[in-house]
Amino acid sequence: ASDPLLRATDAHVTALCRCGDPSAALDLIAAVGDELPADSSVNTSLHVLRARGALHHDELGRALALLDDSFDRTLSLRPGLQRSSVALLYGETFRAQDRPDEAEAWFQRAHRTARETGHHANCRRAAQALSGTPDAPSALDPSPTDPADAVDGFVAESRAMQAVADTICQLQPSHSPLLVTGESGVGKQLVARTIHATSERADGPVATISCAPTQTEEPLEARLLGTVAGNEGRRPGALQAADGGTLIIEDVDALPLSLQSSLLDLLSAGKVTPDGSTTAEPVDVRIVATTTADLDARVQEDRFRRALRNRLRVMSVHVPPLRERRADIPLLVRHYLDALRPTDETLVSVTQPAMEALLRYNWPGNVRQLRNEIERALVHVQSEPAPTIDAEILLDTIVDRAKKSRSPQTPTDDPNAILEPDQTLKDVLSRTEKAVIERVLRACDGQVTASADVLGLTRQGLYKKMKRLDIDASAFQSASEPAPADPDPIGRLT
């Protein structure tokens, strides 16, 4: 396949350039180009690779020509990651030519594109380039696979989930076992699949097995380890199905002690003994386990082996509950509307009161409950000519919560509560507009993109209103977490 070969070539080219051998990098690109099909996506990727090699070779004019030839193609190929990566290369090339104004403009463009499409690694690179950080990662370095690109439905608009995405990026080179924790319904399996899809095992198989009690007659041991039984022959289990890839073990806390020993043997020696056999067989599999339980408490109760707990949580990812990542709700709602709508032609909208109610609810069932609510609401509106989800369609418990948690600063219907002496109508409208925007920013944890979606504005439009009304989004962000960099710290490039 061309994609794995291109990824391998990308890594090799970067290594050769770092070692001071750009000529060999250019030769490698030429050789690989002869082996790949001449389609537009491959040609674009090869142009970007050639530009990187040319830049390292100090062939700055050639690098710019290659980038000019490839940039327009990225609009229809991978408009997020590819465009921001090419824009970063433009910035590097202009900076190498000592053309700071052009370099700054392209770094701004890379920052804006990467932030709008959720490509956090490129966003950080562009921000560091703009700030002049001496040890900023070079745009020439290949970006890690962005979790939002790897798996449909991975949303990381909130800072809490951006931290999860960053952790996943850091774990990409690792083959070690990993533990994913979090409440029921937060999306632990989605995170586990994202870890696989962004890892070096992404081209290998991924299998899932649940340790929770089921109605199936086949015992968990056979489903996990496989069986070797007389006339029935060999039946592979989940471990064999995931050989060369990743096995996701859900509810690992429910794994019986005997199978905990087998799993520990696998993690220690890379071998497994199928049910009914006495011979251990090698298996190359990465274990990603999920749990809602406190494994420390299970160890104290002698229900979970201490050695296995320690082995699993060498690396871990905690998925926050939805109530701690409210800024993700608008994008999650849009994702579920697109995924669950009856036809591709059906466009479903959500009114502002309905979105505010969804934002204010605490979601004890987390993302799973949100998905169920969107699916239930869709059933009620999907037959309408212009299907719209209003607050009246939502469950009463969700709407009641929204009413109870309204800000005390919300304007009322009493004119005396709104009008003040010496105020014009323009003053009143501005104050009301400011109160609404601040209320939505507070509900979205200060995230401008999510707030703009709730308000039915573009991000640029909301920024203009915030500037006019003197609203600082950082005032509505959690004090315990740093505010993200302004998406366009120097200006905006159209």
Protein Blocks (a to p, Z undefined) as FASTA:
>chain_A
ZZlmmmmmmmmmmmmmmnopaklmmmmmmmmmmmpccbfklmmmmmmmmmmmmmmnopak
lmmmmmmmmmmmmmmmmmmlmmmmmmmmmmmmmmmnopaklmmmmmmmmmmmmmmnopak
lmmmmmmmmnopaklccfkbccdddfklmpghiacfbfklmmmmmmmmmmmmpcbdcdde
ddehilpmmmmmmmmmmmmklmmccddddfbdcfbfbdfklmmnopaehjnopaddfklm
mgoiacddehkllpcfklmmmmmmmmmnopacdehiabdcddddddddddfbdfklmmmn
opacfklmmmmmmpccddddfklmmmlmmmmmmmmmmmmpmbfklccdddfklmmmmmmp
golnlmmlmmmmmmmmmmmmmmpmbacddfklpcfklmmmmmmmpcfklccfblklmpcg
hiafklmmmmmmmmmmmmmmmmnnopaklmmmmnopafklmmmmmmmnopafklmgcfkb
ccdddfblnbccZZ
